[in-house]
C-alpha cells in the first residue's frame, strides 16, 4: 500500500557457478560472470532481487546452496534448486552462494528498485540518498538506507541527523561495523570523547 511508484529494472545478468572456475567472490556487472561461489554481500538498495534457476541441483551440479541472512539472526538456506525455480528476496539483506562442488549452476538475476532503470550507459545505477529516502518511506527497517542517508547528511555537515540515522541502523543491526565506526568518528569530530565511552559500552547518545 505504501508503494508510490512501480519499481524499475536495476540490472539483469546471467551468472554461472562452476566447479571448474576455481574463483571466488563478487562478479562483474552486466555480463555473464563465472565463479565457483559468491561470498557474503548485499545488492545495495535493490527493493527485491529475482533469481531464476536454469539448472537443477543433483542433476547439473552439486553444492551451490543459496543462503540469505537478515538482521536479527534470521537465516535461510535454499537448496535442491531445480530448473525453473524462482527465488525472491530483499536486495539489502546479506546473501551468498556456497561453492559448487561439481558441475555448473546457471542463473538469471534481475534486481528491481525505486531508482532509475538500467541502460547502456548505466548497466547498474548506483545507490543514491534519494532512493534511500524512498526506501525508508516503504520500510523504516532498511538498515542500509539509514546508512546512506546518514552519509549524505554528514557531507552536508548535519552531524546530529547523521548520527541519528547511524543509530537507527545500529538499532536494526547492532553488529554493523560501518555504523559503529561512523558514530565513533562523529564523537571525535565534535570533541565529545565521553561519547566514545558510551560507544564502547554499546550506548550512543545523540549529538546536541
ABEGO torsion letter per residue (X at the ends): XABABBBBBABBBBBBBBAAAGBBEBBBBGBBBBBABBBBBBAEABABBBBBBABBBGAABBEGBBBBBBBGGBBBBBBGBBBGBBBBBBAABBBBBBBBABEBBBBBBBBBBABBBBBAABABBBBBAAAAAAAAAABAABAAAAAAAAAAAAAAGBAAAAAAAAAAAAAABAABAAAAAAAAAAAAAAGBAAAAAAAAAGBBBBBX
